[in-house]
Amino acid sequence: MPPSFDPDPSAVCASAGAHALPLPGADVLLLPDCAVWWPERHTLLVADVHLGKAAVFRARGLPVPEATTGDTLARLTDLLHRHAARQLVLLGDFLHAREAHHPVVLQALQGWRAQHAGVAMTLVRGNHDSHAGDPPPWLGIDVVDEPLPLGPLAACHHPKTLPNATVLAGHWHPTVTLPGRGRDGLRLPCFHHAPGLLVLPAFGAFTGGHAAAAAHDVTRYAVGAGRVWALPRGA
């Protein structure tokens, strides 16, 4: 990593490499787990989990890694336990496609949900959810259309701006490439923060990414090596 992109220690939260980000009416933490923690509301927010994506690809004859659903759910479990979360908000694309309603995927989900029976969970429908269909009702996950009002925040899947609220969204799977020596580069997930909008990186273990464009009014927060740090604007 070039020296010009070193994290600024004064801006990095001491708690497990998270970055404190004050938003209008809400102070949140950008977590190196590609999630947002809102301490005041004991709420964890993640985007683009894409459960069952590997099962979907295998059903369509494509050789892809196995056990990605279990890995993703284990990471969610770790976050929920670590922060003693009372609420989990899923910012769309929870299931990848209709084939994700596979018995193996649903069995894993059932066991995972039972571990967190005391956590309120809400899914804000994304574009993949409209194709995959809602999770089974017995999972106890409320499903709503965007936006979901959360006081000074609004939970959406598609990035947009709304009056009187900061939108937290997904959909873009934002990444940033840090230049190295010669033609080398390191692509990392990132948070994309613009006025009135915070876009989260994809949480799923088997998802792609799209470059988050630099702009004078956008701050990109790179995620890597267990830390989150702000990159220079326009870089």
C-alpha positions as CSV (number, residue, x, y, z in Angstrom):
1,M,0.0,0.0,0.0
2,P,1.5,3.4,-1.0
3,P,2.3,5.8,1.9
4,S,-0.2,8.3,0.6
5,F,-3.0,5.8,1.4
6,D,-2.0,4.9,4.9
7,P,-4.9,5.0,7.4
8,D,-5.0,8.1,9.5
9,P,-4.7,6.8,13.1
10,S,-6.5,9.8,14.5
11,A,-9.6,9.0,12.4
12,V,-9.8,5.3,13.1
13,C,-11.9,4.1,15.9
14,A,-9.9,2.1,18.5
15,S,-12.6,-0.6,18.6
16,A,-11.4,-3.4,16.3
17,G,-10.4,-1.2,13.4
18,A,-13.8,0.4,12.9
19,H,-14.1,4.0,11.7
20,A,-16.5,6.4,13.5
21,L,-18.7,8.3,11.1
22,P,-21.0,11.1,12.4
23,L,-24.1,11.4,10.3
24,P,-26.9,14.0,10.9
25,G,-28.7,12.7,14.0
26,A,-26.8,9.4,14.2
27,D,-23.2,8.4,15.0
28,V,-22.4,5.1,13.3
29,L,-19.3,2.9,13.0
30,L,-18.1,1.5,9.7
31,L,-16.9,-2.0,10.5
32,P,-14.0,-3.8,8.8
33,D,-16.6,-6.7,8.4
34,C,-18.3,-4.6,5.7
35,A,-21.2,-3.7,8.0
36,V,-22.5,-0.6,9.9
37,W,-23.1,-0.6,13.6
38,W,-25.4,2.0,15.1
39,P,-24.7,1.8,18.9
40,E,-27.5,4.1,20.0
41,R,-30.1,1.8,18.4
42,H,-28.2,-1.5,19.0
43,T,-28.6,-2.0,15.3
44,L,-26.4,-3.8,12.8
45,L,-26.9,-3.1,9.0
46,V,-25.5,-5.2,6.2
47,A,-26.1,-5.2,2.4
48,D,-26.0,-7.7,-0.4
49,V,-25.7,-10.9,1.5
50,H,-26.6,-13.0,-1.6
51,L,-27.2,-16.2,0.3
52,G,-27.4,-19.3,-1.9
53,K,-25.5,-17.7,-4.8
54,A,-23.1,-20.6,-5.1
55,A,-26.0,-23.1,-5.0
56,V,-27.6,-21.2,-7.8
57,F,-24.5,-21.3,-9.9
58,R,-24.0,-25.0,-9.3
59,A,-27.7,-25.6,-10.2
60,R,-26.9,-23.9,-13.5
61,G,-23.9,-26.1,-14.1
62,L,-21.2,-23.7,-13.1
63,P,-18.3,-25.0,-10.9
64,V,-18.0,-22.6,-7.9
65,P,-16.8,-22.8,-4.3
66,E,-18.9,-24.6,-1.7
67,A,-19.8,-23.6,1.8
68,T,-20.1,-19.9,1.1
69,T,-23.6,-19.8,2.7
70,G,-22.2,-21.2,6.0
71,D,-19.2,-18.9,5.9
72,T,-21.5,-15.8,5.4
73,L,-23.9,-16.9,8.2
74,A,-20.9,-17.5,10.5
75,R,-19.6,-14.0,9.9
76,L,-23.1,-12.6,10.7
77,T,-23.3,-14.6,13.9
78,D,-19.9,-13.3,15.0
79,L,-21.0,-9.7,14.4
80,L,-24.4,-10.1,16.2
81,H,-22.7,-11.7,19.2
82,R,-19.8,-9.3,19.3
83,H,-22.0,-6.2,19.4
84,A,-25.0,-7.8,21.3
85,A,-27.2,-6.5,18.5
86,R,-30.9,-6.2,19.1
87,Q,-31.8,-5.5,15.5
88,L,-30.4,-6.6,12.1
89,V,-31.4,-4.6,9.0
90,L,-30.7,-6.3,5.7
91,L,-30.3,-3.7,2.9
92,G,-31.6,-5.9,0.1
93,D,-30.4,-9.0,-1.9
94,F,-30.6,-11.4,1.0
95,L,-31.2,-14.4,-1.3
96,H,-29.6,-14.5,-4.6
97,A,-32.2,-16.1,-6.8
98,R,-35.2,-18.5,-6.6
99,E,-32.9,-21.5,-6.6
100,A,-31.5,-20.3,-3.3
101,H,-34.6,-21.7,-1.7
102,H,-32.7,-25.0,-1.7
103,P,-33.2,-27.4,1.2
104,V,-29.6,-27.2,2.2
105,V,-29.6,-23.3,2.2
106,L,-32.9,-23.2,4.1
107,Q,-31.7,-25.7,6.6
108,A,-28.6,-23.6,7.3
109,L,-30.8,-20.5,7.6
110,Q,-33.2,-22.2,10.0
111,G,-30.4,-23.1,12.3
112,W,-28.8,-19.7,12.1
113,R,-32.1,-17.9,12.8
114,A,-32.7,-20.1,15.9
115,Q,-29.4,-18.9,17.3
116,H,-30.6,-15.3,17.1
117,A,-34.2,-15.7,18.1
118,G,-34.1,-12.6,20.2
119,V,-32.8,-10.4,17.4
120,A,-35.4,-8.5,15.4
121,M,-34.6,-8.8,11.7
122,T,-35.9,-6.8,8.8
123,L,-35.2,-7.2,5.1
124,V,-35.6,-4.2,2.7
125,R,-36.3,-5.8,-0.6
126,G,-33.7,-5.5,-3.3
127,N,-33.7,-6.3,-7.0
128,H,-32.5,-9.9,-6.4
129,D,-35.2,-10.4,-3.7
130,S,-37.9,-9.6,-6.2
131,H,-36.7,-12.5,-8.3
132,A,-35.8,-14.9,-5.5
133,G,-39.0,-14.3,-3.5
134,D,-39.3,-13.4,0.2
135,P,-37.6,-15.6,2.8
136,P,-40.0,-18.2,4.2
137,P,-42.2,-16.7,6.9
138,W,-41.1,-19.3,9.5
139,L,-37.7,-17.5,9.5
140,G,-39.3,-14.6,11.3
141,I,-37.7,-11.9,9.1
142,D,-40.0,-8.9,8.4
143,V,-39.9,-7.9,4.8
144,V,-40.6,-4.4,3.6
145,D,-40.2,-2.2,0.5
146,E,-37.8,0.7,0.5
147,P,-37.4,3.1,2.2
148,L,-37.5,1.8,5.8
149,P,-37.5,4.9,8.1
150,L,-35.1,4.6,11.0
151,G,-35.3,7.9,12.7
152,P,-32.7,10.2,11.1
153,L,-31.7,7.3,8.7
154,A,-33.5,5.5,5.9
155,A,-32.7,2.0,4.9
156,C,-32.9,1.3,1.2
157,H,-31.4,-1.2,-1.3
158,H,-30.9,1.2,-4.2
159,P,-28.7,4.2,-3.6
160,K,-30.7,7.4,-3.6
161,T,-31.2,10.6,-1.6
162,L,-34.3,11.4,0.4
163,P,-35.4,14.6,2.2
164,N,-34.6,14.8,5.9
165,A,-32.8,11.5,6.2
166,T,-29.4,9.9,5.4
167,V,-30.0,6.9,3.2
168,L,-28.0,3.7,3.9
169,A,-28.0,1.4,0.9
170,G,-26.3,-1.4,-1.0
171,H,-26.7,-2.6,-4.6
172,W,-23.4,-1.1,-5.9
173,H,-21.0,-3.6,-4.2
174,P,-18.5,-0.7,-4.1
175,T,-14.8,-1.3,-4.4
176,V,-11.6,0.8,-4.7
177,T,-8.3,-0.1,-6.3
178,L,-5.2,1.1,-4.5
179,P,-2.2,1.5,-6.9
180,G,1.0,-0.2,-6.1
181,R,4.4,-0.4,-7.8
182,G,4.4,-0.6,-11.6
183,R,1.1,-1.9,-12.8
184,D,0.2,-3.6,-9.5
185,G,-3.0,-2.7,-7.7
186,L,-5.0,-3.9,-4.7
187,R,-8.8,-4.0,-5.0
188,L,-10.6,-3.7,-1.7
189,P,-14.3,-3.3,-0.7
190,C,-15.2,0.2,0.4
191,F,-17.9,2.3,1.9
192,H,-19.1,5.2,-0.4
193,H,-20.2,8.3,1.5
194,A,-21.8,11.3,-0.3
195,P,-24.1,14.0,1.0
196,G,-27.2,12.2,2.3
197,L,-26.0,8.8,1.2
198,L,-23.9,5.9,2.6
199,V,-23.5,2.9,0.4
200,L,-22.2,-0.3,2.1
201,P,-19.9,-2.9,0.5
202,A,-21.4,-6.3,-0.2
203,F,-21.4,-8.5,2.8
204,G,-21.7,-11.9,1.0
205,A,-18.7,-14.2,0.8
206,F,-19.3,-14.9,-2.9
207,T,-20.0,-11.5,-4.5
208,G,-18.4,-9.3,-7.1
209,G,-17.6,-5.6,-6.9
210,H,-17.8,-2.4,-8.9
211,A,-15.4,0.5,-8.8
212,A,-16.6,3.4,-6.7
213,A,-15.8,6.6,-8.6
214,A,-13.9,9.3,-6.9
215,A,-15.5,12.8,-6.7
216,H,-15.0,16.0,-4.8
217,D,-18.1,15.4,-2.6
218,V,-17.5,11.7,-2.1
219,T,-15.4,10.0,0.6
220,R,-14.5,6.4,0.1
221,Y,-13.6,4.3,3.1
222,A,-11.4,1.3,2.2
223,V,-11.7,-2.0,4.0
224,G,-8.7,-4.2,4.4
225,A,-6.4,-5.8,6.9
226,G,-9.0,-5.6,9.6
227,R,-9.3,-1.8,9.4
228,V,-11.5,0.9,7.7
229,W,-9.9,4.2,6.6
230,A,-10.8,7.2,4.6
231,L,-9.1,7.8,1.2
232,P,-8.3,11.2,-0.1
233,R,-11.2,12.7,-2.0
234,G,-10.7,12.7,-5.7
235,A,-7.8,10.2,-5.5
